[in-house]
Amino acid sequence: MTQLRLLDATVACLAEVGYARMTTVAVGRRAGLSRGAHLHHFGTKLELVTRAVQHLHELQIAEFRRAMANLQPGLDPHDAAVDVIWEMVASVSFTAWLELVVASRTDPDLRTIMSSLDRLFMESAGETFSELFPDEAGTEFATLAPLFTFVVLDGLALRRILGSDEQEVGPVLDTLKAIAQLMKPTDAAEEGP
């Protein structure tokens, strides 16, 4: 429980004040714990942030799987996947992730960790895609779809941070869904949901 409180507090601090201004003392305070509790579980800020990102990815994959498992009948699962991922990308957790990606540009140790974690996340996203859409597993679409989706939605989320017009979101999501329908393997496109 203590570790989870520290990890959740780390994500919240990253999103609120950024990596450069986040301190382990502030994380401990936000978690309602002493500094000693933090040091007992995570020796350094980098170790705490690394574990927080791993925790964040685990939660996101579980959240995605849960949302996809509970889809209403009749919804196109590819369209629903775009909507579910957008909700995740538009969250506080994405802001924390983005903060670390930007900070890693000038911090080689953080960049090494973030690059590794991003590869693991994308591998997990690819595996999840293959499990949810087994008829498409192993196709070029299954290889490209998760990466393409995240690249588009990450860019859309960046525009949102800059204060872009919210009316841009719907048309971009609709276009992404249309592209996904065009890219699906022929047999999967004909069978439908």
FIMI-484473 format. One record per residue (C-alpha): residue in three letters; residue number from 0; chain; x, y, z. Coordinates in nm, 2 decimals, padded with zeros to 4 digits. Example, Ala and Ser with C-alpha at 12.3 -4.5 7.8 and 13.67 -1.06 7.14 Angstrom:
@type: ALA	seq: 0	mol: A	c1: 01.23	c2: -00.45	c3: 00.78
@type: SER	seq: 1	mol: A	c1: 01.37	c2: -00.11	c3: 00.71
***
This chain:
@type: MET	seq: 0	mol: A	c1: 00.00	c2: 00.00	c3: 00.00
@type: THR	seq: 1	mol: A	c1: 00.28	c2: 00.24	c3: 00.08
@type: GLN	seq: 2	mol: A	c1: 00.45	c2: 00.18	c3: -00.25
@type: LEU	seq: 3	mol: A	c1: 00.12	c2: 00.24	c3: -00.44
@type: ARG	seq: 4	mol: A	c1: 00.06	c2: 00.56	c3: -00.25
@type: LEU	seq: 5	mol: A	c1: 00.41	c2: 00.68	c3: -00.34
@type: LEU	seq: 6	mol: A	c1: 00.37	c2: 00.58	c3: -00.71
@type: ASP	seq: 7	mol: A	c1: 00.03	c2: 00.75	c3: -00.74
@type: ALA	seq: 8	mol: A	c1: 00.17	c2: 01.06	c3: -00.57
@type: THR	seq: 9	mol: A	c1: 00.47	c2: 01.06	c3: -00.81
@type: VAL	seq: 10	mol: A	c1: 00.24	c2: 01.06	c3: -01.11
@type: ALA	seq: 11	mol: A	c1: 00.03	c2: 01.34	c3: -00.96
@type: CYS	seq: 12	mol: A	c1: 00.34	c2: 01.55	c3: -00.88
@type: LEU	seq: 13	mol: A	c1: 00.49	c2: 01.50	c3: -01.23
@type: ALA	seq: 14	mol: A	c1: 00.16	c2: 01.62	c3: -01.39
@type: GLU	seq: 15	mol: A	c1: 00.13	c2: 01.91	c3: -01.16
@type: VAL	seq: 16	mol: A	c1: 00.48	c2: 02.06	c3: -01.11
@type: GLY	seq: 17	mol: A	c1: 00.69	c2: 01.87	c3: -01.37
@type: TYR	seq: 18	mol: A	c1: 01.00	c2: 01.65	c3: -01.34
@type: ALA	seq: 19	mol: A	c1: 01.25	c2: 01.93	c3: -01.27
@type: ARG	seq: 20	mol: A	c1: 01.04	c2: 02.07	c3: -00.98
@type: MET	seq: 21	mol: A	c1: 00.93	c2: 01.74	c3: -00.84
@type: THR	seq: 22	mol: A	c1: 01.11	c2: 01.64	c3: -00.53
@type: THR	seq: 23	mol: A	c1: 01.09	c2: 01.31	c3: -00.33
@type: VAL	seq: 24	mol: A	c1: 01.00	c2: 01.52	c3: -00.02
@type: ALA	seq: 25	mol: A	c1: 00.70	c2: 01.66	c3: -00.21
@type: VAL	seq: 26	mol: A	c1: 00.60	c2: 01.31	c3: -00.32
@type: GLY	seq: 27	mol: A	c1: 00.62	c2: 01.18	c3: 00.03
@type: ARG	seq: 28	mol: A	c1: 00.42	c2: 01.47	c3: 00.16
@type: ARG	seq: 29	mol: A	c1: 00.15	c2: 01.42	c3: -00.11
@type: ALA	seq: 30	mol: A	c1: 00.14	c2: 01.05	c3: -00.02
@type: GLY	seq: 31	mol: A	c1: 00.11	c2: 01.14	c3: 00.35
@type: LEU	seq: 32	mol: A	c1: 00.43	c2: 00.95	c3: 00.43
@type: SER	seq: 33	mol: A	c1: 00.76	c2: 01.04	c3: 00.59
@type: ARG	seq: 34	mol: A	c1: 01.08	c2: 01.08	c3: 00.39
@type: GLY	seq: 35	mol: A	c1: 01.21	c2: 00.77	c3: 00.55
@type: ALA	seq: 36	mol: A	c1: 00.92	c2: 00.57	c3: 00.40
@type: HIS	seq: 37	mol: A	c1: 01.02	c2: 00.69	c3: 00.05
@type: LEU	seq: 38	mol: A	c1: 01.38	c2: 00.60	c3: 00.10
@type: HIS	seq: 39	mol: A	c1: 01.29	c2: 00.26	c3: 00.23
@type: HIS	seq: 40	mol: A	c1: 01.11	c2: 00.17	c3: -00.09
@type: PHE	seq: 41	mol: A	c1: 01.29	c2: 00.39	c3: -00.36
@type: GLY	seq: 42	mol: A	c1: 01.65	c2: 00.50	c3: -00.31
@type: THR	seq: 43	mol: A	c1: 01.65	c2: 00.78	c3: -00.56
@type: LYS	seq: 44	mol: A	c1: 01.42	c2: 01.02	c3: -00.75
@type: LEU	seq: 45	mol: A	c1: 01.51	c2: 00.83	c3: -01.08
@type: GLU	seq: 46	mol: A	c1: 01.42	c2: 00.50	c3: -00.92
@type: LEU	seq: 47	mol: A	c1: 01.09	c2: 00.63	c3: -00.79
@type: VAL	seq: 48	mol: A	c1: 01.00	c2: 00.78	c3: -01.13
@type: THR	seq: 49	mol: A	c1: 01.10	c2: 00.46	c3: -01.32
@type: ARG	seq: 50	mol: A	c1: 00.88	c2: 00.25	c3: -01.10
@type: ALA	seq: 51	mol: A	c1: 00.60	c2: 00.51	c3: -01.12
@type: VAL	seq: 52	mol: A	c1: 00.61	c2: 00.49	c3: -01.50
@type: GLN	seq: 53	mol: A	c1: 00.60	c2: 00.11	c3: -01.49
@type: HIS	seq: 54	mol: A	c1: 00.31	c2: 00.12	c3: -01.26
@type: LEU	seq: 55	mol: A	c1: 00.13	c2: 00.37	c3: -01.49
@type: HIS	seq: 56	mol: A	c1: 00.18	c2: 00.15	c3: -01.79
@type: GLU	seq: 57	mol: A	c1: 00.04	c2: -00.15	c3: -01.60
@type: LEU	seq: 58	mol: A	c1: -00.26	c2: 00.05	c3: -01.50
@type: GLN	seq: 59	mol: A	c1: -00.32	c2: 00.18	c3: -01.86
@type: ILE	seq: 60	mol: A	c1: -00.30	c2: -00.17	c3: -02.01
@type: ALA	seq: 61	mol: A	c1: -00.54	c2: -00.31	c3: -01.75
@type: GLU	seq: 62	mol: A	c1: -00.77	c2: -00.02	c3: -01.80
@type: PHE	seq: 63	mol: A	c1: -00.77	c2: -00.06	c3: -02.18
@type: ARG	seq: 64	mol: A	c1: -00.84	c2: -00.44	c3: -02.15
@type: ARG	seq: 65	mol: A	c1: -01.12	c2: -00.38	c3: -01.90
@type: ALA	seq: 66	mol: A	c1: -01.28	c2: -00.11	c3: -02.12
@type: MET	seq: 67	mol: A	c1: -01.26	c2: -00.33	c3: -02.43
@type: ALA	seq: 68	mol: A	c1: -01.40	c2: -00.63	c3: -02.24
@type: ASN	seq: 69	mol: A	c1: -01.70	c2: -00.43	c3: -02.14
@type: LEU	seq: 70	mol: A	c1: -01.79	c2: -00.28	c3: -02.48
@type: GLN	seq: 71	mol: A	c1: -02.16	c2: -00.25	c3: -02.56
@type: PRO	seq: 72	mol: A	c1: -02.28	c2: -00.49	c3: -02.82
@type: GLY	seq: 73	mol: A	c1: -02.29	c2: -00.36	c3: -03.17
@type: LEU	seq: 74	mol: A	c1: -02.00	c2: -00.11	c3: -03.13
@type: ASP	seq: 75	mol: A	c1: -01.71	c2: -00.15	c3: -03.37
@type: PRO	seq: 76	mol: A	c1: -01.42	c2: -00.26	c3: -03.16
@type: HIS	seq: 77	mol: A	c1: -01.16	c2: -00.07	c3: -03.37
@type: ASP	seq: 78	mol: A	c1: -01.35	c2: 00.25	c3: -03.33
@type: ALA	seq: 79	mol: A	c1: -01.40	c2: 00.18	c3: -02.96
@type: ALA	seq: 80	mol: A	c1: -01.03	c2: 00.12	c3: -02.92
@type: VAL	seq: 81	mol: A	c1: -00.95	c2: 00.46	c3: -03.06
@type: ASP	seq: 82	mol: A	c1: -01.20	c2: 00.62	c3: -02.81
@type: VAL	seq: 83	mol: A	c1: -01.07	c2: 00.43	c3: -02.51
@type: ILE	seq: 84	mol: A	c1: -00.71	c2: 00.51	c3: -02.60
@type: TRP	seq: 85	mol: A	c1: -00.80	c2: 00.88	c3: -02.65
@type: GLU	seq: 86	mol: A	c1: -00.95	c2: 00.89	c3: -02.30
@type: MET	seq: 87	mol: A	c1: -00.63	c2: 00.75	c3: -02.16
@type: VAL	seq: 88	mol: A	c1: -00.41	c2: 00.99	c3: -02.36
@type: ALA	seq: 89	mol: A	c1: -00.62	c2: 01.29	c3: -02.25
@type: SER	seq: 90	mol: A	c1: -00.56	c2: 01.20	c3: -01.88
@type: VAL	seq: 91	mol: A	c1: -00.33	c2: 01.33	c3: -01.60
@type: SER	seq: 92	mol: A	c1: -00.12	c2: 01.01	c3: -01.65
@type: PHE	seq: 93	mol: A	c1: -00.04	c2: 01.12	c3: -02.01
@type: THR	seq: 94	mol: A	c1: 00.07	c2: 01.46	c3: -01.88
@type: ALA	seq: 95	mol: A	c1: 00.31	c2: 01.29	c3: -01.64
@type: TRP	seq: 96	mol: A	c1: 00.44	c2: 01.07	c3: -01.92
@type: LEU	seq: 97	mol: A	c1: 00.48	c2: 01.36	c3: -02.15
@type: GLU	seq: 98	mol: A	c1: 00.67	c2: 01.55	c3: -01.88
@type: LEU	seq: 99	mol: A	c1: 00.92	c2: 01.27	c3: -01.85
@type: VAL	seq: 100	mol: A	c1: 00.96	c2: 01.23	c3: -02.22
@type: VAL	seq: 101	mol: A	c1: 01.04	c2: 01.60	c3: -02.26
@type: ALA	seq: 102	mol: A	c1: 01.28	c2: 01.59	c3: -01.95
@type: SER	seq: 103	mol: A	c1: 01.45	c2: 01.29	c3: -02.10
@type: ARG	seq: 104	mol: A	c1: 01.57	c2: 01.50	c3: -02.40
@type: THR	seq: 105	mol: A	c1: 01.84	c2: 01.65	c3: -02.18
@type: ASP	seq: 106	mol: A	c1: 01.88	c2: 01.38	c3: -01.92
@type: PRO	seq: 107	mol: A	c1: 02.07	c2: 01.08	c3: -02.06
@type: ASP	seq: 108	mol: A	c1: 01.99	c2: 00.85	c3: -01.77
@type: LEU	seq: 109	mol: A	c1: 01.62	c2: 00.93	c3: -01.78
@type: ARG	seq: 110	mol: A	c1: 01.62	c2: 00.90	c3: -02.16
@type: THR	seq: 111	mol: A	c1: 01.77	c2: 00.55	c3: -02.14
@type: ILE	seq: 112	mol: A	c1: 01.49	c2: 00.45	c3: -01.89
@type: MET	seq: 113	mol: A	c1: 01.21	c2: 00.62	c3: -02.08
@type: SER	seq: 114	mol: A	c1: 01.32	c2: 00.46	c3: -02.41
@type: SER	seq: 115	mol: A	c1: 01.32	c2: 00.12	c3: -02.26
@type: LEU	seq: 116	mol: A	c1: 00.99	c2: 00.17	c3: -02.09
@type: ASP	seq: 117	mol: A	c1: 00.83	c2: 00.30	c3: -02.41
@type: ARG	seq: 118	mol: A	c1: 00.95	c2: -00.01	c3: -02.60
@type: LEU	seq: 119	mol: A	c1: 00.80	c2: -00.23	c3: -02.33
@type: PHE	seq: 120	mol: A	c1: 00.47	c2: -00.04	c3: -02.34
@type: MET	seq: 121	mol: A	c1: 00.45	c2: -00.06	c3: -02.72
@type: GLU	seq: 122	mol: A	c1: 00.53	c2: -00.43	c3: -02.71
@type: SER	seq: 123	mol: A	c1: 00.25	c2: -00.48	c3: -02.45
@type: ALA	seq: 124	mol: A	c1: 00.01	c2: -00.27	c3: -02.66
@type: GLY	seq: 125	mol: A	c1: 00.09	c2: -00.48	c3: -02.96
@type: GLU	seq: 126	mol: A	c1: 00.03	c2: -00.80	c3: -02.76
@type: THR	seq: 127	mol: A	c1: -00.30	c2: -00.66	c3: -02.63
@type: PHE	seq: 128	mol: A	c1: -00.41	c2: -00.57	c3: -02.98
@type: SER	seq: 129	mol: A	c1: -00.33	c2: -00.92	c3: -03.11
@type: GLU	seq: 130	mol: A	c1: -00.53	c2: -01.07	c3: -02.82
@type: LEU	seq: 131	mol: A	c1: -00.83	c2: -00.84	c3: -02.87
@type: PHE	seq: 132	mol: A	c1: -00.82	c2: -00.89	c3: -03.25
@type: PRO	seq: 133	mol: A	c1: -00.69	c2: -01.24	c3: -03.30
@type: ASP	seq: 134	mol: A	c1: -00.80	c2: -01.26	c3: -03.67
@type: GLU	seq: 135	mol: A	c1: -00.56	c2: -00.98	c3: -03.74
@type: ALA	seq: 136	mol: A	c1: -00.27	c2: -01.10	c3: -03.54
@type: GLY	seq: 137	mol: A	c1: 00.05	c2: -01.12	c3: -03.74
@type: THR	seq: 138	mol: A	c1: -00.07	c2: -00.89	c3: -04.02
@type: GLU	seq: 139	mol: A	c1: 00.10	c2: -00.57	c3: -04.12
@type: PHE	seq: 140	mol: A	c1: -00.21	c2: -00.39	c3: -03.98
@type: ALA	seq: 141	mol: A	c1: -00.16	c2: -00.55	c3: -03.64
@type: THR	seq: 142	mol: A	c1: 00.20	c2: -00.44	c3: -03.64
@type: LEU	seq: 143	mol: A	c1: 00.13	c2: -00.08	c3: -03.75
@type: ALA	seq: 144	mol: A	c1: -00.21	c2: 00.00	c3: -03.59
@type: PRO	seq: 145	mol: A	c1: -00.10	c2: 00.04	c3: -03.22
@type: LEU	seq: 146	mol: A	c1: 00.20	c2: 00.26	c3: -03.31
@type: PHE	seq: 147	mol: A	c1: 00.00	c2: 00.47	c3: -03.56
@type: THR	seq: 148	mol: A	c1: -00.28	c2: 00.52	c3: -03.32
@type: PHE	seq: 149	mol: A	c1: -00.05	c2: 00.63	c3: -03.03
@type: VAL	seq: 150	mol: A	c1: 00.14	c2: 00.87	c3: -03.26
@type: VAL	seq: 151	mol: A	c1: -00.17	c2: 01.04	c3: -03.38
@type: LEU	seq: 152	mol: A	c1: -00.33	c2: 01.06	c3: -03.04
@type: ASP	seq: 153	mol: A	c1: -00.01	c2: 01.18	c3: -02.87
@type: GLY	seq: 154	mol: A	c1: 00.01	c2: 01.46	c3: -03.12
@type: LEU	seq: 155	mol: A	c1: -00.35	c2: 01.55	c3: -03.06
@type: ALA	seq: 156	mol: A	c1: -00.29	c2: 01.55	c3: -02.69
@type: LEU	seq: 157	mol: A	c1: 00.00	c2: 01.78	c3: -02.74
@type: ARG	seq: 158	mol: A	c1: -00.22	c2: 02.02	c3: -02.93
@type: ARG	seq: 159	mol: A	c1: -00.47	c2: 02.01	c3: -02.65
@type: ILE	seq: 160	mol: A	c1: -00.20	c2: 02.12	c3: -02.40
@type: LEU	seq: 161	mol: A	c1: -00.12	c2: 02.41	c3: -02.62
@type: GLY	seq: 162	mol: A	c1: -00.48	c2: 02.52	c3: -02.61
@type: SER	seq: 163	mol: A	c1: -00.59	c2: 02.41	c3: -02.95
@type: ASP	seq: 164	mol: A	c1: -00.96	c2: 02.42	c3: -03.04
@type: GLU	seq: 165	mol: A	c1: -01.15	c2: 02.13	c3: -02.89
@type: GLN	seq: 166	mol: A	c1: -01.35	c2: 02.11	c3: -03.20
@type: GLU	seq: 167	mol: A	c1: -01.04	c2: 01.96	c3: -03.37
@type: VAL	seq: 168	mol: A	c1: -01.07	c2: 01.65	c3: -03.16
@type: GLY	seq: 169	mol: A	c1: -01.38	c2: 01.49	c3: -03.30
@type: PRO	seq: 170	mol: A	c1: -01.28	c2: 01.51	c3: -03.67
@type: VAL	seq: 171	mol: A	c1: -00.92	c2: 01.38	c3: -03.60
@type: LEU	seq: 172	mol: A	c1: -01.07	c2: 01.08	c3: -03.41
@type: ASP	seq: 173	mol: A	c1: -01.31	c2: 01.02	c3: -03.69
@type: THR	seq: 174	mol: A	c1: -01.03	c2: 01.03	c3: -03.95
@type: LEU	seq: 175	mol: A	c1: -00.82	c2: 00.79	c3: -03.74
@type: LYS	seq: 176	mol: A	c1: -01.11	c2: 00.55	c3: -03.72
@type: ALA	seq: 177	mol: A	c1: -01.17	c2: 00.57	c3: -04.10
@type: ILE	seq: 178	mol: A	c1: -00.80	c2: 00.51	c3: -04.17
@type: ALA	seq: 179	mol: A	c1: -00.82	c2: 00.20	c3: -03.94
@type: GLN	seq: 180	mol: A	c1: -01.12	c2: 00.07	c3: -04.13
@type: LEU	seq: 181	mol: A	c1: -00.93	c2: 00.12	c3: -04.46
@type: MET	seq: 182	mol: A	c1: -00.61	c2: -00.05	c3: -04.32
@type: LYS	seq: 183	mol: A	c1: -00.78	c2: -00.36	c3: -04.18
@type: PRO	seq: 184	mol: A	c1: -00.71	c2: -00.68	c3: -04.36
@type: THR	seq: 185	mol: A	c1: -00.98	c2: -00.76	c3: -04.62
@type: ASP	seq: 186	mol: A	c1: -01.12	c2: -01.06	c3: -04.44
@type: ALA	seq: 187	mol: A	c1: -01.15	c2: -00.88	c3: -04.10
@type: ALA	seq: 188	mol: A	c1: -01.30	c2: -00.57	c3: -04.27
@type: GLU	seq: 189	mol: A	c1: -01.57	c2: -00.79	c3: -04.43
@type: GLU	seq: 190	mol: A	c1: -01.66	c2: -00.99	c3: -04.12
@type: GLY	seq: 191	mol: A	c1: -01.72	c2: -00.68	c3: -03.91
@type: PRO	seq: 192	mol: A	c1: -01.73	c2: -00.67	c3: -03.53
***
